[in-house]
């Protein structure tokens, strides 16, 4: 299959490497000509994914060419512009998967909703979500992820076509649930990083993750998602990985917040986008609008907006009134 991966960050590069190694004709697109030249000359992405060589068949592009599938792996903030580029290049009806996780700022739209809004004639739009770190995929370590779309027949075909011995794919018709799980787990990873950084213990980590899954489920179902999706790869699976994995950027944000560093300093040090930082605001606003109880998200919203100190986060959560679990 001819695949265009838009976005030459760590995740886009890992996806391009993976699908190239498994027999697909892949182009890795970047809007930055200097970055494209560096990628071609170095034979790897030294800035975002150093140490992983590009297969000889992988093409680096700054122009959008014909493709049978487009995978957009930019940050969510660049998703709308990427879709508009596709439309302008005459590729607006090519099947497209969003491989980014979060809510669009201000609009509060999920990735597939942004794509549908821009690519109005495209009937094959979905998301790629689930527990997956770029470095491990580039290393060809095994993983399993979800492909979700309202267009169930198409997404089943994509899962069969793209499935490999390294990346096992599961088709899902609940695109809302998959997208919400992928977005909000980043918020919980920041919270878990804070708890770990404050040495709250493994009991606290387990509690945060479990109650965090309840928050994700409440928001997902309020938006029309299916509760069973939250028990799968795009829900619990992604939450476990992002909250516990050392490669998680959002968990690193929480750990550095616990050290007393300010948010801007942390983002500068990371050098990568940590989507959870931006998702906090949108998830909080959606919860307020829908009347969904999300106490962990609420506490992080207060922390980011300097209404509470990082040392008070655990106390603020533990001092809530007792309640029935479900």
N, C-alpha and C positions, 0 to 999 in steps of 0.2 A: 504494500500500500504506500502511496505517496503522502507523506506526512510533513506538514510545516509546523514547527514548534516556535511560537512567538514568545520572545523573552529569553535573553541569554544570561539569566542569573543562575544560581546554583540548581534550582529545581528544573528549570528549562533545559539546562545543559545535561543534567542527569537523565531526563526523559529522552533527549535527543541521542545521547550515547546508548541508552538501553535499546531503543527501537532500531537504531542503526545496527547494533550487534545482533539483532534478531530478524534480519532479513528485509526490513522496510527501507524505502528510499526516503531519507530524512534530510530536511533543511532546517537549520537553526537560524532564526531571524532576529536581528537586532536593528534598532533605528539608528544606532550610533556607529558611524563609519569607522572611527578610530578603534572602537571596541572590536568591531568585525575584523579589522586588519590585525589586531593583536591576537584574536582567537585563531585566525588563519596561520599566522606566523609561529605562534607558540604551540599549536596543535593541542591546546587545552585551555580551560578557562582559569587562568592564573589568579584572577581577581576574586572570583566567587566559588570556584570548585577546583582548587589547585591539586595537582597530583593524579588527575584522571585524564588520560590521553583520549583524544577524539578518534574514533574509527576512521580509517582512510576514506570510507564511503560517505561520511557526514559532510554536508555542504554548508558553508556559512554564507548567509545572504543579508543584504540590506534592502532588497526588493522582494515583494511578495509575488510568488509565481504560482502556477496551477498546482493544486493539491486535492487529494481525495478526503483529507481530514486535516483540520487545523486544531492544534492544542495551544491554548493561550496560557502561558505560565508566568505572566507578568505579575507584579503586585496588584491588588484589587484597585488601587488608585489609578492604575494605567489601563485597566480593562476596557473602559468605555472608549478611550482613544484607540486602543488596539482594534476593537470591533469596527470603529469608524474607518480605520485604515483598510480593513478587509472589504468593507462596503465600497470604498473609493476605488479599490483595486479590482472590482468586479467579482469578488469572491464571497459576496454576502450570503449566498445560498449554499456554500460548501459546509458540510457537517462540521460542527465545532464543539470542543470540550473545554470548559474552564478548569484549569488546574491550579487555581488560586482560591484562597479561603478567607472569607470575611464578608463584611457589609460595605457597600459603597457609602462613603461619607456623604452626609447631608440627605441623600435620597433614602438611605437605609435599605437599598435593594440588595438581594443576594446575587452572586455572579451570573447565574443562568437568567435571572430577571433582567439584568443589565444587557446581556446579549440579546435576549428576546426583544427588548425595547429598541435596540439599535438595528438588529437584523430581522426586521419584521416579517420578511418572506421566508425566513429559514425555519424549516420544520424539524430539523435535526440538531437540537441544542441540548447539551448536558454538562455534567460536572464529573471530574475525576477526584475522588476524595478517599481518605482512609489513612491508616498508620504507615507512614513512609518518609524516611529521611533521605535527602538527596545523596549524601555521601555513600550510604549503604546501597542504594539503587545503582549508582555509578560503579560501585565495587562488585555489583552483581550478586549481592546477598539477597536471599528470598524475602518476598513480601506479598501481601494480599491487600487489594484495594477495591473500592466500589466505583462502578460507572453508573450514574443515575441520570434518568431523563424521563419526561412525560411521554416521550415517543418510545414505548417499550420494545417494539419489534426492532427498531434501529439500534437501541442500546444493547439488546441481546446479541445482535450481529457484531457490534463493535467489541463486545466482551469476548466473543469467539475469535474474531480476527486478530485482536491485539494480545490475547492471552499467551503467556510464555511460561517456561519452566522456572523463571525467576520471579515474574510478576503475575500472580494469579488474580484474575479479574472476576468480580461478581456483578451481575446486572441488577439494577434496582429501579423501580418506577417512581419511588418517592424522592424526587429531586429536592424538594423543600427540606425534608428531614436530613438528607445527606449534606446539603449545603449549610444548614444551621449547625449540625454537629461539627463540621469542619471549621466553622467560624468561631463558635463560642468556646470550644475546647482550648483555644489559645488564651482566652481570658482566665480559664481555670488553671492553665499552666503557669501563668504569672503568679496567681494566688498560691499555688503549690510551691513555686520557687521561693516565695517570701517565707512560707511556713518552714521550708527546709533550711533556708538561710538563717532563720531565727531559732533553729534547733528545737522546733516544736515536737519532733518525733515522728515515728512511722504511724502511730495511731492517728495522729492529726492528719497526716498525708492521706491515709485511707478514708478518713471522714470527709475531707475536702473533696476528694475525687468522687466519692459516692454521692454526696449532696450536690456536687457540681453537675453530675450526670442528671440528677433530678431537675436542676435548673434548666439545663439544655433541653430536657424532655418537655418541660412545661412550655418553654418558648417555641419549640419546634411544633408541638401539637396545636398551640394557639395560632400558628401561622399556616396550619393545614398539613403538617407532617404526620408521619405514622410512628407510633411509639415503638414498634418493633425495629425500626431503623436505628433507634438509639441503643439497642442491644447488640448491634452489629459493628462492622468495621468502621463505618463512617461516624458512629457514635462512641460507644465504649472503647472500641479498638484504638481510635485516634486519640481519645482522651488519655488512655493508659500510656501510650507512647510519649505523647507530648508533655505529660506531667512528670514522667519519670526518666526520660531519656536525656543523657548528657549532651546530645546534639541539638536539643530543643532551644531555639532562640528565645522563645517566650519564657521558658523556665529560667533561662539565663537572666532575662530582664528582672524576674522576681528575686533571684539570688542577689543581683547587684543592688536592687532596691533595699534589700535587707541589710546590705553593707552600708547604707546611708548615702549612696550616690544619687544624684538627681537624674530625672528621666532623660533630659537632653544629653547629658554626659554619657549615659548608658547607650543611647541610640548611636551616638558618635563612635563609641568603642566597638559596638557590634559590627558596624559596616554593612549590615544587611537589614532588610525590613522585618520588623517583628509585628505581624498583623494584629496580635492581641491588644497592643497599645491603642490602636484605632478602633478595634472592635468593641472595647469597653464602652465608649460613648454611644455607639449605635445600638448595642444590645441594651444598654440602660434606657435609652430613649424608647426603644420598641417595647420593653417591659413596662415602662410607665404608661405608654399609650394603650397597651393591650390589657393592663391590669394583671400582669404576670409577676409573681413573687420570685425575685432573683437576688437574695441577700448577699451572696458572695460578689456578684457583679456590682451591686450597689456599693459595697465597701471599697472595692477597687476603684470605682468611679470617684468616690470621695477622696481616696488616696491620691489619685492622679491629679485631682483638682485642688490638692493641698488643704482639704477639709479635715483630714485625719493624718496622724503620724504613722509611719510604717510599724513602729513598735506597738501600736494600739490595734492593729488589724486582727490579731488572734483574739484579743479580749472582746473586741466589738462583735465578733462572730459567736464566741462562746457565751456571751452574756445575753443572747437573745432568749426570749421566753420559750419554755418547753412547748412542744406541739406534737400532734399525731404525725407519724412518719409519712403516711400516704393518705 
